[in-house]
Amino acid sequence: LWYFSITLTIVLVFSLGTYWGMRSLLFRAIDGELHLLADSIERTYSPFFNEFIDLMVSPESANRYLEYYVIVYNASGKPVFVSPMTQVISLDIPLSHDSVRTTYTVNAKLPEKVPFFRAGSREKVAFRAISRPMYYEDQQIGQVIVGVPIERFNQSLEKLLWVLLAGIGLTGALVGGGGYFLTRQMLNPIHRITEKADQISHSNLGERIMVHHKEDELGQLSIVLNNLLERLQKAFDSQQQFMADAAH
């Protein structure tokens, strides 16, 4: 039971560590992607025209924002750019204050027939979003909110969790069955030694316990018991001889 409990605890800690480690790595990668997009917005945003330079040069560049939830505010807090996703989904994300960069994980209710999600999506979908100020020559020129749906990441994490739980159950069954089998295998020689020692009495002190492996602990125990029986036999023979001589 101790072997089973300790092994199962180690497997459980390892599995939970794997899950939270993968979750942390995925979220860190998503946050890095969002910050890269926010940096791009900050670099291409012109505070003088309240427009994006790349959109002014190439309107097709707006396609890169289709998969993201993007709201850009100017210095007065007025929205100057919103991505198409913001027109059908609303995220409750407050604006950042000063130079604070805040990361959020929020759930949004999906309206019917959302073009950004596949059919069969859940009624609510999780978003990973950041809220941070924008600067131009060390002067704050606005703020930006960037988000991305993480439904597929959550689904992958959920599958990973189920796989880990199934692995824990399978490992528990294997460890329990294997531990029981090994314990029986280890205790069988002890049972044989116990039964043989229990059968030896004054009438058969000449019998000895069979030693299978002299090198292991059970072999050493058998040798010690045989030496004890040898001393008892000599003491018993000496006592018998003394009583015979006294009677004579």
Buried (B, 14 or more C-beta within 10 A) or exposed (E): EEBBEEBBEEBBEBBEEBBEEBBEEBBEEBBEBBBEBBEBBBEBBEBEEBBBEBBEEEEEBBEEBEEBBBBBBBBEEEEBBBBBBBEBBEBEBEBBEEEEEBBBEBEBEBEEEBEBBEEEEEEEBBBBBBBBBBEBEEEEBBBBBBBBBBBEBBEBBEEBBEEBEEBBEEBBEEBBEEBEEEEEEEEEBEEBBEEBBEEBEEEEBEBBBEBEEEEEEBBEBBBEBBEEBEEEBEEEEEEEEEEEEEEE
